[in-house]
């Protein structure tokens, strides 16, 4: 009987260790940055032409080949670890600056 108790304890410990591992977000950060920035840009520049935020999301998600579930799960991932938002927003800001410089170089 004590052997079963040890097996159960080991099972619980390994289960907790496995579940505690950070699997990361469903959408890799580099791709999520592009999705997030595209959403902001399209929202700000075409909102009068597109009737709803859902339409904007559908367009962007299709462009990046992701689902709304993946997007929502990625948002949940970052919300569960708020310190990761800081790094994310710094990277997103750098990406916006890159896009801005690239646009300035075009005639």
Kinemage of the C-alpha trace (Angstrom):
@kinemage 1
@onewidth
@group {chain A} dominant
@subgroup {mainchain}
@vectorlist {calphas} color= white
{ca unk a 1} P 0.000 0.000 0.000
{ca unk a 2} L 2.875 2.377 0.770
{ca unk a 3} L 4.249 1.723 -2.725
{ca unk a 4} L 1.018 3.139 -4.228
{ca unk a 5} L 1.390 6.235 -2.048
{ca unk a 6} L 4.908 6.803 -3.363
{ca unk a 7} L 3.755 6.307 -6.960
{ca unk a 8} L 0.893 8.738 -6.422
{ca unk a 9} L 3.221 11.320 -4.852
{ca unk a 10} L 5.667 11.001 -7.749
{ca unk a 11} L 2.813 11.316 -10.213
{ca unk a 12} L 1.597 14.519 -8.547
{ca unk a 13} L 5.107 16.013 -8.399
{ca unk a 14} L 5.822 15.263 -12.063
{ca unk a 15} L 2.406 16.531 -13.093
{ca unk a 16} L 3.024 19.812 -11.312
{ca unk a 17} L 6.477 20.158 -12.807
{ca unk a 18} L 5.179 19.437 -16.278
{ca unk a 19} L 2.294 21.875 -15.993
{ca unk a 20} L 4.572 24.559 -14.566
{ca unk a 21} L 6.804 24.517 -17.641
{ca unk a 22} L 6.400 27.655 -19.721
{ca unk a 23} L 5.224 26.400 -23.086
{ca unk a 24} L 5.164 29.907 -24.474
{ca unk a 25} L 2.396 31.615 -26.396
{ca unk a 26} L 0.634 29.900 -29.317
{ca unk a 27} L 1.867 32.667 -31.634
{ca unk a 28} L 5.635 33.281 -31.455
{ca unk a 29} L 6.501 36.761 -30.190
{ca unk a 30} L 8.043 37.982 -33.458
{ca unk a 31} L 4.911 37.062 -35.410
{ca unk a 32} L 2.594 38.344 -32.678
{ca unk a 33} L 4.328 41.737 -32.823
{ca unk a 34} L 3.572 41.974 -36.544
{ca unk a 35} L -0.043 40.902 -36.020
{ca unk a 36} L -0.542 43.368 -33.176
{ca unk a 37} L 1.026 46.281 -35.066
{ca unk a 38} L -0.950 45.449 -38.213
{ca unk a 39} L -4.154 45.488 -36.168
{ca unk a 40} L -3.297 48.917 -34.782
{ca unk a 41} L -2.316 50.358 -38.143
{ca unk a 42} L -5.357 49.035 -39.998
{ca unk a 43} L -7.658 50.116 -37.188
{ca unk a 44} L -6.248 53.626 -37.177
{ca unk a 45} L -6.072 54.109 -40.929
{ca unk a 46} L -9.162 52.338 -42.265
{ca unk a 47} L -11.696 52.243 -39.451
{ca unk a 48} L -14.110 54.414 -41.401
{ca unk a 49} L -13.970 51.993 -44.347
{ca unk a 50} L -14.299 48.801 -42.334
{ca unk a 51} L -17.448 48.412 -40.332
{ca unk a 52} L -16.156 46.593 -37.271
{ca unk a 53} L -13.162 45.509 -35.289
{ca unk a 54} L -14.086 41.902 -36.087
{ca unk a 55} L -13.659 42.658 -39.786
{ca unk a 56} L -10.233 44.150 -39.103
{ca unk a 57} L -9.216 41.122 -37.049
{ca unk a 58} L -10.444 38.704 -39.719
{ca unk a 59} L -8.384 40.522 -42.354
{ca unk a 60} L -5.203 40.583 -40.254
{ca unk a 61} L -5.572 37.021 -38.987
{ca unk a 62} L -6.034 35.781 -42.535
{ca unk a 63} L -2.976 37.721 -43.685
{ca unk a 64} L -0.814 36.163 -40.960
{ca unk a 65} L -2.419 32.709 -41.170
{ca unk a 66} L -3.551 32.586 -37.538
{ca unk a 67} L -6.884 31.924 -35.875
{ca unk a 68} L -8.783 34.108 -33.455
{ca unk a 69} L -8.339 31.338 -30.873
{ca unk a 70} L -4.552 31.508 -31.236
{ca unk a 71} L -4.694 35.294 -30.895
{ca unk a 72} L -6.904 35.107 -27.807
{ca unk a 73} L -4.689 32.432 -26.222
{ca unk a 74} L -1.614 34.567 -26.898
{ca unk a 75} L -3.271 37.583 -25.286
{ca unk a 76} L -4.168 35.365 -22.295
{ca unk a 77} L -0.556 34.157 -22.119
{ca unk a 78} L 0.768 37.722 -21.917
{ca unk a 79} L -1.945 38.735 -19.458
{ca unk a 80} L -0.930 35.855 -17.195
{ca unk a 81} L 2.654 37.138 -17.225
{ca unk a 82} L 2.378 40.940 -17.255
{ca unk a 83} L 6.145 41.446 -17.142
{ca unk a 84} L 6.313 39.997 -20.669
{ca unk a 85} L 4.119 42.843 -21.954
{ca unk a 86} L 6.955 45.308 -21.280
{ca unk a 87} L 9.358 43.403 -23.500
{ca unk a 88} L 6.626 42.898 -26.077
{ca unk a 89} L 5.742 46.608 -26.272
{ca unk a 90} L 9.414 47.598 -26.499
{ca unk a 91} L 9.808 45.212 -29.432
{ca unk a 92} L 6.552 46.398 -31.019
{ca unk a 93} L 7.696 50.020 -30.740
{ca unk a 94} L 11.006 49.134 -32.403
{ca unk a 95} L 9.073 47.380 -35.195
{ca unk a 96} L 6.871 50.465 -35.725
{ca unk a 97} L 10.010 52.631 -35.937
{ca unk a 98} L 11.460 50.217 -38.494
{ca unk a 99} L 8.264 50.439 -40.574
{ca unk a 100} L 8.279 54.216 -40.302
{ca unk a 101} L 11.889 54.469 -41.537
{ca unk a 102} L 11.190 52.030 -44.365
{ca unk a 103} L 8.185 54.119 -45.435
{ca unk a 104} L 10.253 57.326 -45.370
{ca unk a 105} L 12.808 55.788 -47.751
{ca unk a 106} L 10.134 55.055 -50.356
{ca unk a 107} L 9.501 57.815 -52.918
